[in-house]
Amino acid sequence: MNVLIIDGQGGGVGRLLVERIAGQFQDANIIACGTNSMATANMLKGAKISGATGENAVVYNARRADVIVGPVGIVMANAMLGEITPVMAAAVTDSDARIILIPMNRCQTKIVGVQEKKISEYVDEVIEMMKTDTQQACD
């Protein structure tokens, strides 16, 4: 399974995702794509995985991913204070991968019907969703 984790800003959400996904899915090929070098570097501290930075890295790897995980902003042009380019957002939404998004009520975007939780609780849900998807694919 090829897992693409995308994050920006400081990469804190991405790092938590890397740590948890790498711990639960040892056979997964995980690639961390940061919108900036600091985000990429922080995600790479989470596990021994591959990493890349910038728009082209997101576009290239989104085409090859089975699962894409990240904050909801990765599908919104100009999110994360402008770090998500329209091309990046389109690459994620155009991908054939399963896209799992973590809701983040920031930057004037509110998601109705989503419970306020800690990021770690959302990451727990990501792991459970990925386990369920993996189980269903094997059945």
PyMOL commands that set and color helices and strands:
alter all, ss='L'
color gray80, all
select helices_A, chain A and resi 12-24+37-44+55-62+72-75+79-82+86-94+119-138
alter helices_A, ss='H'
color red, helices_A
select strands_A, chain A and resi 2-7+29-34+50-53+67-71+98-102
alter strands_A, ss='S'
color yellow, strands_A
deselect
rebuild
show_as cartoon
